[in-house]
Amino acid sequence: MKLTASAITRRAFGCALGGAVLSLSRSASASDRLTWDEPTTSAQTVECRYRADAQILLLSVPLLHRTGVGGGSAVWRDATEPGGQLVRFLEFNGFSIPSRAAGLNRLGFIREMSRMAGGNNLESLYFGLMTASPEESAEQARSALRNTAKEQLYTTIDGRVTPAVVETTTAHFAAPSSLSANNRTELMESARQALATAPKISAGPATTGSNVPFLQALAAMLRRSDQKSSEFVYAGRAYSLSATRSPDAKATAYFRERHLIPAGGSVIQVAGKLRRQAGGKETEFRLWIEQAAERPLPLRIEYRAKSYLRLIFEVEAA
């Protein structure tokens, strides 16, 4: 199984957001490569925590709705390097709660970091980890509920993207089935060990406009009300991303009542689609964001995780 951008948006959503020639050549120096522990100053961070609900569907008609089957979180952090470049860190984490999800233990996690200058993306890193969940029908899902295996299979990916090169490493590993989202640090360490022995695939420049990973492309679109399309690269493949926006008076009233947006604030619904440029199934999702937010983390996320399953992530705290 491969961890692809489609897998992120469908299972974890997921689950699940480039100046001058001198600046664009910055990443050529190995000593100047972006790292996850990149020192930054003047960091500004927004974080949301979500409750995950599930809808069971039959021919796209909801038959059953259950709240609190899982949870999630999202982080948006903008910081400035000593040299003045913007470093944007984005993360999304989604997971099930086995006691609320009929024993099903699933998680998906992705983080990205990009260095930018003058509106150009100079370099990006991304890392993803998710439970392998091959069930494609309701019957297969019911069988998974009865699974008593002592180990669970995971898929992980590590990537680096610059205007000049795209590097991708994917790996699979097994971990005790008893581990859950509470053991993320342990699972990430196992993922890093698996990636260390997996082959790294390098390719030439990404196609024009697609030298950013998924979350970075989505975040840039959410910040610009006039931007309706974008491109991104994931697992060495180019994808197209599009979105339409519409005011949502009902959601505005709901989130105002919960004091999650200002009294004068408003909420818009963003209907998104993504597709691999080389061809493939189109994936759809919906987000609700505060219209004027500088760092618009979603207040609500909806996506079709499987043909029979829709997941809704509802913000609980911000």
DAPE-V591931 format. One line per field, one symbol per residue. ss: DSSP state (H for helix, E for strand, C for the rest). phi: phi as a letter, one per 20 degrees, with the letter a starting at -180 (. if undefined). burial: b if it has 24 or more other C-alpha atoms within 12 Angstrom, else e. Layout:
ss: ???
phi: ???
burial: ???
This chain:
ss: CCCCHHHHHHHCCCCCCCCCHHHHCHHHCHHHCCCCCCCCEEEEEEEEEEEEEEEEEECCEEEEEEEEEEEEEEEEEEEECCCCCEEEEEEEEEEECCCCCCCCCCEEEEEEEEEEECCEEEEEEEEEEEECCCCCCHHHHHHHHCCCCCEEEEEEEEEEECCCCEEEEEEEEEEECCCCHHHHHHHHHHHHHHHHCCCEEEECCCCCCCCCCHHHHHHHHHHCCCCCEEEEEECCEEEEEEEEEEECHHHHHHHHHCCCCCCCCCEEEEEEEEEECCCCCCEEEEEEEECCCCCCCCCEEEEEEECCEEEEEEEEEC
phi: .dedfffffedcj.d....effffegffeffdffcfegfcclfcccccdcdddcdedclmefdbccemfababbcccdbdfgeofedddcbcccbedgfdclnfdcbbbbccccdcblndeeaccbbcbbffcffdcffffffffefdfecdecdcbcbcccfdbcdcccbcbdbgfffbffdgffffffffffffdefeddcfgffgndecegffffffffedfeedbbcbcblmdecdccbccbfcfffgfffffelecfgefcddededbcbfffoqfeddbccdcffdffceffebccbefbfdcddcddfdbc
burial: ebbbbbbbbbbbbbbbbbeeeebbebbeeeeeebbeeeebeeeeebbbbbbbbbbbeeeeeeeeeeebbbbbbbbbbbbeeeeebbbbbbbbbbbbbeeebeebbbbbbbbbbbbbbeebbbbbbbbbbbbbbbeeeeeebeebeeeeeeebbbbbbbbbbbbbbbbbbbbbbbbebebbbeebeebbebbbebbeeeeeeeeeebbeebbbbbbbbbbbbbbebeebbbbbbbbbbbbbbbbbbeeeeebbeebeeeebbeeebbbbbbbbbbbbeeeeeebbbbbbbbbebebbbbbbbbbbbbbbbbbbbbbebb
